[in-house]
Amino acid sequence: AEVLPSRLEKPLVYAVIWTVGAGLSQEGRVIFDAKLRDIESLFPFVGSVFDYGLSVEKNEFFAWEERLSVAPAQWRPPERARFDEFFVETVEVARFRAVAAYLLEAGEPLLVVGAPGVGKSTIMRAILKAADESGGSYGVVTLSASTSSAALQEQVEAKLSRKNRKKLRPLVGTRAILFLDDVALPRLDEFGYVPALELLRQALEFGGWFDRQALDIFIEQKDIFYVGAMRDSQTLPPRLANKFFALGLPFPNDASLARIFGSILHFGLADFDPEEVKPLSDRALSFVIGLHKNALAEPRLQATPSKPHYLFSLRDIARVVKGVLLIDKLNCDSKSVFRKLLVHEVVCVYQDRLVSAEDRTVFRSVLSDQFYASFEVPLNDAL
């Protein structure tokens, strides 16, 4: 009688973390971490309670960091993969994949929520590809502001098998997972509803929808599971939102950003001059990440109604890194050339978006300070 409660304590705490805390923002997770630690003393003082997974066999917590087997210097992309298909495992990704896999295995509708550019679609496609290889199938349905209920129904049915007039089943395998990218984008109609999302709610709540050619026929959906992705600034109708398990994907911390882009830079610069260029990869990474964070913190560089395109995300860091790696090693054989290339890419991605001289002056100040902090040489040496 005394063994059972102690055996259940850690699974119960872990379940609380990934139910009550699953959909929280990064700021919310900090508060949740402090409150939970006031109640439970099961976790080490290092990191957050979200940084630990649970080994069911050993009934022990482990750090997700320990499960990252590939060091940045040894990372390699898949053969013939495009830059936007590069995938680097981080603590955030490892724990997200584990929780998402549990939910998909249980057949729970999943809603992935995160800021633009954090990799929601990329990570989910990797998870779904793994599910596909294990005997299921998956399809991607991309929604837009103009997606109607008829268009959504047509896209979904095209990715499934119509066994007869009354049944929709997976095309192959024992189950199908449909990934609804940008699920919150369809706009309201004149009556204040979103027809496409009301149709989706009907499918989740009643297990199917009606045939548009014969309204007396209900088309049953079986072994079909839905996964949606949306920005954290968007909302879903409450009657649809409560059908999903919301799982937040926060913005990566500094260590994860360094792991992601450090892995890509180390790989991309592997054949460059080992004395002049390769040693600068860590400084270049510090420069780009620091510049991104400092630019985001500048009030004049914030998005406003008159400057709605002042939105900076992880995609901008990726564009800088991608641009740097486009150069040939024969044309970049010194520290000076590499630093000039890096500044050129940063200016193209960030400064060229700015619309006023005042904003460009503010950005140039941030650029100059961060460049000196990272390379210990003045910005004029790279201009």
C-alpha positions as a Markdown table, in Angstrom:
| # | Residue | x | y | z |
|---|---|---|---|---|
| 1 | Ala | 0.0 | 0.0 | 0.0 |
| 2 | Glu | 3.0 | 2.3 | 0.6 |
| 3 | Val | 4.9 | 1.4 | -2.5 |
| 4 | Leu | 2.1 | 2.2 | -5.0 |
| 5 | Pro | 1.8 | 5.9 | -4.1 |
| 6 | Ser | 5.6 | 6.5 | -4.3 |
| 7 | Arg | 5.7 | 4.7 | -7.6 |
| 8 | Leu | 2.9 | 7.0 | -9.0 |
| 9 | Glu | 4.3 | 10.3 | -7.6 |
| 10 | Lys | 6.7 | 11.0 | -10.5 |
| 11 | Pro | 4.4 | 10.0 | -13.3 |
| 12 | Leu | 1.7 | 12.1 | -11.7 |
| 13 | Val | 4.0 | 15.2 | -11.5 |
| 14 | Tyr | 5.2 | 14.6 | -15.1 |
| 15 | Ala | 1.6 | 14.4 | -16.2 |
| 16 | Val | 0.8 | 17.7 | -14.5 |
| 17 | Ile | 3.7 | 19.4 | -16.2 |
| 18 | Trp | 2.6 | 18.3 | -19.7 |
| 19 | Thr | -1.1 | 18.9 | -19.2 |
| 20 | Val | -1.4 | 22.1 | -17.1 |
| 21 | Gly | 1.8 | 23.5 | -18.4 |
| 22 | Ala | 1.9 | 22.2 | -21.9 |
| 23 | Gly | 0.3 | 25.2 | -23.6 |
| 24 | Leu | 2.1 | 27.9 | -21.6 |
| 25 | Ser | 4.3 | 30.6 | -23.1 |
| 26 | Gln | 7.9 | 30.9 | -22.1 |
| 27 | Glu | 7.1 | 33.5 | -19.5 |
| 28 | Gly | 4.3 | 31.3 | -18.2 |
| 29 | Arg | 6.6 | 28.3 | -18.0 |
| 30 | Val | 9.0 | 30.3 | -15.7 |
| 31 | Ile | 6.1 | 31.1 | -13.3 |
| 32 | Phe | 4.9 | 27.5 | -13.5 |
| 33 | Asp | 8.4 | 26.2 | -12.8 |
| 34 | Ala | 8.7 | 28.3 | -9.6 |
| 35 | Lys | 5.2 | 27.3 | -8.3 |
| 36 | Leu | 5.8 | 23.6 | -8.9 |
| 37 | Arg | 9.1 | 23.7 | -7.2 |
| 38 | Asp | 7.5 | 25.2 | -4.1 |
| 39 | Ile | 5.3 | 22.1 | -4.0 |
| 40 | Glu | 7.6 | 19.3 | -5.2 |
| 41 | Ser | 11.3 | 18.8 | -4.6 |
| 42 | Leu | 11.8 | 16.0 | -7.1 |
| 43 | Phe | 13.8 | 18.0 | -9.6 |
| 44 | Pro | 17.5 | 19.2 | -9.6 |
| 45 | Phe | 18.0 | 22.9 | -9.2 |
| 46 | Val | 19.6 | 23.1 | -12.7 |
| 47 | Gly | 17.2 | 24.3 | -15.4 |
| 48 | Ser | 13.4 | 24.1 | -15.5 |
| 49 | Val | 11.1 | 21.3 | -14.7 |
| 50 | Phe | 10.3 | 21.3 | -18.5 |
| 51 | Asp | 14.0 | 20.3 | -19.1 |
| 52 | Tyr | 13.4 | 16.8 | -17.7 |
| 53 | Gly | 11.8 | 13.7 | -19.1 |
| 54 | Leu | 10.6 | 10.6 | -17.3 |
| 55 | Ser | 12.0 | 7.1 | -17.8 |
| 56 | Val | 8.9 | 4.9 | -17.3 |
| 57 | Glu | 11.1 | 1.8 | -16.9 |
| 58 | Lys | 13.3 | 3.3 | -14.2 |
| 59 | Asn | 10.7 | 5.7 | -12.8 |
| 60 | Glu | 13.4 | 8.3 | -12.8 |
| 61 | Phe | 13.7 | 11.8 | -14.3 |
| 62 | Phe | 16.5 | 12.5 | -16.8 |
| 63 | Ala | 17.7 | 15.7 | -18.4 |
| 64 | Trp | 16.7 | 16.0 | -22.1 |
| 65 | Glu | 20.2 | 17.4 | -22.7 |
| 66 | Glu | 21.5 | 13.9 | -22.1 |
| 67 | Arg | 19.5 | 12.4 | -24.9 |
| 68 | Leu | 21.1 | 14.7 | -27.6 |
| 69 | Ser | 23.5 | 12.3 | -29.1 |
| 70 | Val | 25.0 | 14.4 | -31.9 |
| 71 | Ala | 27.4 | 17.2 | -31.0 |
| 72 | Pro | 27.3 | 20.3 | -33.2 |
| 73 | Ala | 30.7 | 19.6 | -34.7 |
| 74 | Gln | 29.5 | 16.1 | -35.8 |
| 75 | Trp | 26.1 | 17.1 | -37.2 |
| 76 | Arg | 25.4 | 16.4 | -40.9 |
| 77 | Pro | 22.3 | 17.1 | -42.9 |
| 78 | Pro | 20.5 | 14.4 | -44.9 |
| 79 | Glu | 21.9 | 13.8 | -48.4 |
| 80 | Arg | 20.5 | 16.2 | -51.0 |
| 81 | Ala | 18.5 | 18.1 | -48.4 |
| 82 | Arg | 17.7 | 21.7 | -49.1 |
| 83 | Phe | 18.7 | 24.3 | -46.5 |
| 84 | Asp | 15.2 | 24.8 | -45.3 |
| 85 | Glu | 15.0 | 21.0 | -44.7 |
| 86 | Phe | 18.0 | 21.0 | -42.3 |
| 87 | Phe | 16.9 | 19.7 | -38.9 |
| 88 | Val | 19.0 | 20.0 | -35.7 |
| 89 | Glu | 17.8 | 18.3 | -32.5 |
| 90 | Thr | 17.6 | 20.5 | -29.4 |
| 91 | Val | 16.2 | 20.1 | -25.9 |
| 92 | Glu | 13.0 | 21.9 | -27.0 |
| 93 | Val | 12.6 | 19.6 | -30.0 |
| 94 | Ala | 13.5 | 16.4 | -28.1 |
| 95 | Arg | 10.9 | 17.0 | -25.4 |
| 96 | Phe | 8.3 | 18.3 | -27.9 |
| 97 | Arg | 8.7 | 15.2 | -30.1 |
| 98 | Ala | 8.4 | 12.9 | -27.1 |
| 99 | Val | 5.1 | 14.5 | -25.8 |
| 100 | Ala | 3.7 | 14.8 | -29.3 |
| 101 | Ala | 4.5 | 11.1 | -30.0 |
| 102 | Tyr | 2.6 | 10.1 | -26.8 |
| 103 | Leu | -0.4 | 12.1 | -27.9 |
| 104 | Leu | -0.4 | 10.8 | -31.5 |
| 105 | Glu | -0.1 | 7.3 | -30.2 |
| 106 | Ala | -3.1 | 7.8 | -28.0 |
| 107 | Gly | -5.1 | 9.3 | -30.9 |
| 108 | Glu | -5.4 | 12.7 | -29.2 |
| 109 | Pro | -6.1 | 15.7 | -31.6 |
| 110 | Leu | -3.0 | 17.9 | -31.2 |
| 111 | Leu | -2.7 | 21.7 | -31.7 |
| 112 | Val | 0.9 | 23.1 | -31.9 |
| 113 | Val | 1.1 | 26.7 | -30.9 |
| 114 | Gly | 4.2 | 29.0 | -31.2 |
| 115 | Ala | 5.6 | 32.2 | -32.5 |
| 116 | Pro | 6.3 | 32.7 | -36.2 |
| 117 | Gly | 9.5 | 31.0 | -37.3 |
| 118 | Val | 10.1 | 28.7 | -34.3 |
| 119 | Gly | 9.8 | 25.6 | -36.6 |
| 120 | Lys | 6.3 | 24.3 | -35.9 |
| 121 | Ser | 5.8 | 23.0 | -39.4 |
| 122 | Thr | 9.3 | 21.7 | -39.8 |
| 123 | Ile | 9.2 | 19.8 | -36.5 |
| 124 | Met | 5.8 | 18.4 | -37.1 |
| 125 | Arg | 6.6 | 17.2 | -40.6 |
| 126 | Ala | 9.6 | 15.3 | -39.1 |
| 127 | Ile | 7.4 | 13.7 | -36.5 |
| 128 | Leu | 4.8 | 12.8 | -39.0 |
| 129 | Lys | 7.4 | 11.3 | -41.4 |
| 130 | Ala | 8.6 | 9.1 | -38.6 |
| 131 | Ala | 5.0 | 8.0 | -37.9 |
| 132 | Asp | 4.6 | 7.3 | -41.7 |
| 133 | Glu | 7.6 | 5.0 | -41.6 |
| 134 | Ser | 6.2 | 3.1 | -38.7 |
| 135 | Gly | 3.1 | 1.9 | -40.6 |
| 136 | Gly | 0.8 | 4.8 | -40.8 |
| 137 | Ser | 0.3 | 7.6 | -43.4 |
| 138 | Tyr | 0.1 | 11.4 | -43.2 |
| 139 | Gly | -1.0 | 14.3 | -45.3 |
| 140 | Val | -0.5 | 18.0 | -45.1 |
| 141 | Val | -3.4 | 20.4 | -45.6 |
| 142 | Thr | -2.4 | 24.1 | -45.8 |
| 143 | Leu | -5.1 | 26.6 | -44.9 |
| 144 | Ser | -5.3 | 30.2 | -45.9 |
| 145 | Ala | -7.6 | 33.2 | -45.1 |
| 146 | Ser | -9.8 | 32.2 | -48.1 |
| 147 | Thr | -10.1 | 28.5 | -47.3 |
| 148 | Ser | -13.8 | 27.6 | -47.4 |
| 149 | Ser | -15.5 | 24.6 | -45.8 |
| 150 | Ala | -15.9 | 23.0 | -49.3 |
| 151 | Ala | -12.2 | 23.5 | -50.1 |
| 152 | Leu | -11.2 | 22.0 | -46.7 |
| 153 | Gln | -13.4 | 19.0 | -47.2 |
| 154 | Glu | -12.1 | 18.4 | -50.7 |
| 155 | Gln | -8.5 | 18.6 | -49.6 |
| 156 | Val | -9.0 | 16.2 | -46.7 |
| 157 | Glu | -11.0 | 13.7 | -48.7 |
| 158 | Ala | -8.3 | 13.7 | -51.5 |
| 159 | Lys | -5.8 | 12.4 | -48.9 |
| 160 | Leu | -8.0 | 9.6 | -47.7 |
| 161 | Ser | -9.6 | 6.5 | -49.1 |
| 162 | Arg | -13.3 | 6.5 | -49.7 |
| 163 | Lys | -14.1 | 2.8 | -49.1 |
| 164 | Asn | -17.8 | 3.5 | -50.0 |
| 165 | Arg | -20.1 | 6.4 | -49.9 |
| 166 | Lys | -20.3 | 6.3 | -46.1 |
| 167 | Lys | -16.7 | 5.7 | -45.0 |
| 168 | Leu | -13.4 | 7.5 | -45.1 |
| 169 | Arg | -10.3 | 5.5 | -44.2 |
| 170 | Pro | -6.5 | 5.9 | -44.4 |
| 171 | Leu | -5.0 | 5.5 | -47.9 |
| 172 | Val | -2.4 | 3.1 | -46.5 |
| 173 | Gly | -1.6 | 1.6 | -43.1 |
| 174 | Thr | -3.7 | 1.4 | -40.0 |
| 175 | Arg | -4.1 | 5.1 | -39.4 |
| 176 | Ala | -3.8 | 8.5 | -41.1 |
| 177 | Ile | -2.6 | 11.8 | -39.5 |
| 178 | Leu | -3.6 | 15.0 | -41.2 |
| 179 | Phe | -1.5 | 18.0 | -40.5 |
| 180 | Leu | -3.5 | 21.3 | -40.8 |
| 181 | Asp | -0.9 | 24.0 | -41.3 |
| 182 | Asp | -2.0 | 27.5 | -40.3 |
| 183 | Val | -5.3 | 26.2 | -39.0 |
| 184 | Ala | -6.4 | 29.5 | -37.6 |
| 185 | Leu | -6.1 | 31.5 | -40.8 |
| 186 | Pro | -9.6 | 31.1 | -42.4 |
| 187 | Arg | -11.5 | 34.3 | -41.9 |
| 188 | Leu | -14.9 | 35.0 | -40.4 |
| 189 | Asp | -17.9 | 35.0 | -42.7 |
| 190 | Glu | -20.6 | 37.7 | -42.6 |
| 191 | Phe | -22.4 | 35.9 | -39.7 |
| 192 | Gly | -19.3 | 35.8 | -37.5 |
| 193 | Tyr | -18.5 | 32.1 | -38.0 |
| 194 | Val | -15.6 | 30.4 | -39.8 |
| 195 | Pro | -17.2 | 27.7 | -42.0 |
| 196 | Ala | -14.0 | 25.7 | -42.6 |
| 197 | Leu | -13.3 | 25.5 | -38.8 |
| 198 | Glu | -16.9 | 24.6 | -38.0 |
| 199 | Leu | -16.6 | 21.7 | -40.5 |
| 200 | Leu | -13.4 | 20.6 | -38.7 |
| 201 | Arg | -15.2 | 20.8 | -35.3 |
| 202 | Gln | -18.0 | 18.6 | -36.7 |
| 203 | Ala | -15.4 | 16.0 | -37.8 |
| 204 | Leu | -13.7 | 16.0 | -34.4 |
| 205 | Glu | -16.9 | 16.0 | -32.4 |
| 206 | Phe | -19.1 | 13.6 | -34.4 |
| 207 | Gly | -16.5 | 11.5 | -36.3 |
| 208 | Gly | -17.3 | 12.7 | -39.8 |
| 209 | Trp | -19.3 | 15.0 | -42.0 |
| 210 | Phe | -22.1 | 15.0 | -44.6 |
| 211 | Asp | -21.7 | 14.3 | -48.3 |
| 212 | Arg | -22.2 | 17.6 | -50.1 |
| 213 | Gln | -23.8 | 15.8 | -53.1 |
| 214 | Ala | -26.3 | 13.9 | -50.9 |
| 215 | Leu | -27.0 | 15.6 | -47.6 |
| 216 | Asp | -28.7 | 12.5 | -46.1 |
| 217 | Ile | -25.4 | 10.5 | -46.2 |
| 218 | Phe | -23.0 | 10.9 | -43.3 |
| 219 | Ile | -19.4 | 10.1 | -44.1 |
| 220 | Glu | -17.8 | 8.4 | -41.2 |
| 221 | Gln | -14.1 | 9.0 | -40.5 |
| 222 | Lys | -12.2 | 6.2 | -38.7 |
| 223 | Asp | -8.5 | 5.9 | -37.7 |
| 224 | Ile | -8.0 | 9.5 | -38.9 |
| 225 | Phe | -6.3 | 12.0 | -36.5 |
| 226 | Tyr | -5.9 | 15.7 | -36.9 |
| 227 | Val | -2.9 | 17.8 | -35.9 |
| 228 | Gly | -3.1 | 21.6 | -36.3 |
| 229 | Ala | -0.5 | 24.4 | -36.1 |
| 230 | Met | -1.1 | 28.1 | -35.5 |
| 231 | Arg | 0.7 | 31.2 | -34.3 |
| 232 | Asp | 0.5 | 32.2 | -30.6 |
| 233 | Ser | -1.0 | 35.5 | -31.6 |
| 234 | Gln | -4.0 | 33.8 | -33.3 |
| 235 | Thr | -7.2 | 32.3 | -31.7 |
| 236 | Leu | -9.5 | 29.5 | -32.6 |
| 237 | Pro | -13.2 | 29.4 | -31.9 |
| 238 | Pro | -13.6 | 28.0 | -28.3 |
| 239 | Arg | -15.9 | 25.2 | -29.5 |
| 240 | Leu | -13.1 | 23.9 | -31.7 |
| 241 | Ala | -10.1 | 24.8 | -29.4 |
| 242 | Asn | -11.5 | 22.5 | -26.7 |
| 243 | Lys | -11.3 | 19.5 | -29.0 |
| 244 | Phe | -7.5 | 19.8 | -29.2 |
| 245 | Phe | -4.7 | 19.2 | -26.8 |
| 246 | Ala | -2.7 | 22.5 | -27.0 |
| 247 | Leu | 1.1 | 22.0 | -26.9 |
| 248 | Gly | 3.2 | 25.2 | -26.9 |
| 249 | Leu | 6.5 | 25.4 | -28.8 |
| 250 | Pro | 8.4 | 28.3 | -27.2 |
| 251 | Phe | 11.2 | 30.4 | -28.8 |
| 252 | Pro | 14.5 | 28.5 | -28.4 |
| 253 | Asn | 16.8 | 29.7 | -25.7 |
| 254 | Asp | 20.4 | 30.9 | -26.4 |
| 255 | Ala | 21.8 | 27.4 | -25.9 |
| 256 | Ser | 19.4 | 25.9 | -28.4 |
| 257 | Leu | 20.0 | 28.7 | -30.9 |
| 258 | Ala | 23.7 | 28.1 | -30.6 |
| 259 | Arg | 23.2 | 24.4 | -31.1 |
| 260 | Ile | 21.0 | 24.8 | -34.2 |
| 261 | Phe | 23.0 | 27.4 | -36.1 |
| 262 | Gly | 26.3 | 26.3 | -34.7 |
| 263 | Ser | 25.8 | 22.8 | -36.1 |
| 264 | Ile | 24.9 | 24.2 | -39.5 |
| 265 | Leu | 27.9 | 26.7 | -39.6 |
| 266 | His | 30.4 | 24.0 | -38.5 |
| 267 | Phe | 29.2 | 21.8 | -41.3 |
| 268 | Gly | 29.1 | 24.6 | -43.9 |
| 269 | Leu | 32.6 | 25.9 | -43.0 |
| 270 | Ala | 34.2 | 22.4 | -42.7 |
| 271 | Asp | 36.3 | 22.9 | -45.9 |
| 272 | Phe | 37.2 | 26.5 | -45.3 |
| 273 | Asp | 40.7 | 27.7 | -44.2 |
| 274 | Pro | 41.3 | 26.1 | -40.8 |
| 275 | Glu | 43.4 | 29.0 | -39.6 |
| 276 | Glu | 41.5 | 32.1 | -40.9 |
| 277 | Val | 37.8 | 31.2 | -41.4 |
| 278 | Lys | 36.8 | 28.1 | -39.4 |
| 279 | Pro | 37.8 | 29.6 | -36.0 |
| 280 | Leu | 35.4 | 32.5 | -36.6 |
| 281 | Ser | 32.3 | 30.3 | -36.6 |
| 282 | Asp | 31.6 | 30.7 | -32.9 |
| 283 | Arg | 32.1 | 34.5 | -33.0 |
| 284 | Ala | 29.9 | 34.7 | -36.0 |
| 285 | Leu | 27.2 | 32.8 | -34.2 |
| 286 | Ser | 27.5 | 35.1 | -31.2 |
| 287 | Phe | 27.3 | 38.1 | -33.4 |
| 288 | Val | 24.2 | 37.1 | -35.4 |
| 289 | Ile | 22.2 | 35.8 | -32.3 |
| 290 | Gly | 23.2 | 38.8 | -30.2 |
| 291 | Leu | 22.3 | 41.2 | -33.0 |
| 292 | His | 18.9 | 39.6 | -33.5 |
| 293 | Lys | 18.0 | 39.8 | -29.8 |
| 294 | Asn | 19.2 | 43.4 | -29.4 |
| 295 | Ala | 17.3 | 44.5 | -32.6 |
| 296 | Leu | 14.2 | 42.9 | -31.2 |
| 297 | Ala | 14.6 | 44.9 | -27.9 |
| 298 | Glu | 14.9 | 48.3 | -29.7 |
| 299 | Pro | 11.6 | 50.2 | -29.4 |
| 300 | Arg | 12.1 | 51.9 | -32.8 |
| 301 | Leu | 12.5 | 48.5 | -34.5 |
| 302 | Gln | 9.2 | 47.0 | -33.2 |
| 303 | Ala | 6.3 | 46.3 | -35.5 |
| 304 | Thr | 3.6 | 49.0 | -35.5 |
| 305 | Pro | 0.5 | 49.6 | -37.7 |
| 306 | Ser | 2.6 | 51.9 | -39.9 |
| 307 | Lys | 5.5 | 49.3 | -40.0 |
| 308 | Pro | 3.8 | 45.9 | -39.8 |
| 309 | His | 6.7 | 44.2 | -41.6 |
| 310 | Tyr | 9.1 | 44.9 | -38.7 |
| 311 | Leu | 8.7 | 41.3 | -37.6 |
| 312 | Phe | 11.9 | 39.4 | -36.9 |
| 313 | Ser | 12.0 | 35.7 | -36.3 |
| 314 | Leu | 14.3 | 32.7 | -36.4 |
| 315 | Arg | 13.9 | 32.7 | -40.2 |
| 316 | Asp | 16.0 | 35.9 | -40.3 |
| 317 | Ile | 18.9 | 34.2 | -38.5 |
| 318 | Ala | 18.5 | 31.3 | -40.9 |
| 319 | Arg | 18.6 | 33.6 | -43.9 |
| 320 | Val | 21.9 | 35.2 | -42.7 |
| 321 | Val | 23.5 | 31.8 | -42.1 |
| 322 | Lys | 22.2 | 30.5 | -45.5 |
| 323 | Gly | 23.6 | 33.6 | -47.2 |
| 324 | Val | 27.0 | 33.2 | -45.6 |
| 325 | Leu | 27.3 | 29.6 | -46.6 |
| 326 | Leu | 26.6 | 30.4 | -50.3 |
| 327 | Ile | 30.1 | 31.6 | -50.8 |
| 328 | Asp | 32.9 | 29.4 | -52.2 |
| 329 | Lys | 35.9 | 28.7 | -50.0 |
| 330 | Leu | 38.2 | 30.0 | -52.7 |
| 331 | Asn | 36.5 | 33.4 | -52.5 |
| 332 | Cys | 36.5 | 33.6 | -48.7 |
| 333 | Asp | 40.0 | 32.8 | -47.5 |
| 334 | Ser | 40.6 | 35.4 | -44.7 |
| 335 | Lys | 39.1 | 36.8 | -41.5 |
| 336 | Ser | 38.5 | 40.1 | -43.2 |
| 337 | Val | 36.5 | 38.7 | -46.1 |
| 338 | Phe | 34.4 | 36.5 | -43.8 |
| 339 | Arg | 33.6 | 39.4 | -41.5 |
| 340 | Lys | 32.6 | 41.6 | -44.5 |
| 341 | Leu | 30.4 | 38.8 | -45.9 |
| 342 | Leu | 28.7 | 38.4 | -42.5 |
| 343 | Val | 27.9 | 42.1 | -42.2 |
| 344 | His | 26.7 | 42.2 | -45.8 |
| 345 | Glu | 24.2 | 39.4 | -45.1 |
| 346 | Val | 23.0 | 41.0 | -41.9 |
| 347 | Val | 22.4 | 44.3 | -43.6 |
| 348 | Cys | 20.5 | 42.6 | -46.4 |
| 349 | Val | 18.3 | 40.7 | -44.1 |
| 350 | Tyr | 17.7 | 43.2 | -41.3 |
| 351 | Gln | 18.6 | 46.8 | -42.4 |
| 352 | Asp | 17.1 | 46.6 | -45.8 |
| 353 | Arg | 13.7 | 46.1 | -44.2 |
| 354 | Leu | 13.8 | 49.4 | -42.4 |
| 355 | Val | 11.9 | 52.3 | -44.0 |
| 356 | Ser | 13.4 | 55.4 | -42.3 |
| 357 | Ala | 16.8 | 57.0 | -41.9 |
| 358 | Glu | 16.2 | 57.2 | -38.1 |
| 359 | Asp | 15.5 | 53.4 | -37.9 |
| 360 | Arg | 18.5 | 52.6 | -39.9 |
| 361 | Thr | 20.7 | 54.8 | -37.7 |
| 362 | Val | 19.4 | 52.9 | -34.6 |
| 363 | Phe | 20.0 | 49.6 | -36.3 |
| 364 | Arg | 23.5 | 50.6 | -37.3 |
| 365 | Ser | 24.3 | 51.5 | -33.7 |
| 366 | Val | 23.1 | 48.1 | -32.5 |
| 367 | Leu | 25.1 | 46.5 | -35.4 |
| 368 | Ser | 28.3 | 48.4 | -34.5 |
| 369 | Asp | 28.1 | 47.5 | -30.7 |
| 370 | Gln | 27.4 | 43.8 | -31.3 |
| 371 | Phe | 30.1 | 43.5 | -34.0 |
| 372 | Tyr | 32.8 | 44.9 | -31.6 |
| 373 | Ala | 31.5 | 42.7 | -28.8 |
| 374 | Ser | 31.8 | 39.6 | -30.9 |
| 375 | Phe | 34.9 | 40.2 | -33.0 |
| 376 | Glu | 36.8 | 42.8 | -30.9 |
| 377 | Val | 37.4 | 45.0 | -34.0 |
| 378 | Pro | 35.4 | 48.1 | -35.1 |
| 379 | Leu | 32.6 | 47.8 | -37.6 |
| 380 | Asn | 34.5 | 50.1 | -40.1 |
| 381 | Asp | 36.9 | 47.2 | -40.7 |
| 382 | Ala | 34.1 | 45.2 | -42.3 |
| 383 | Leu | 32.7 | 48.0 | -44.4 |
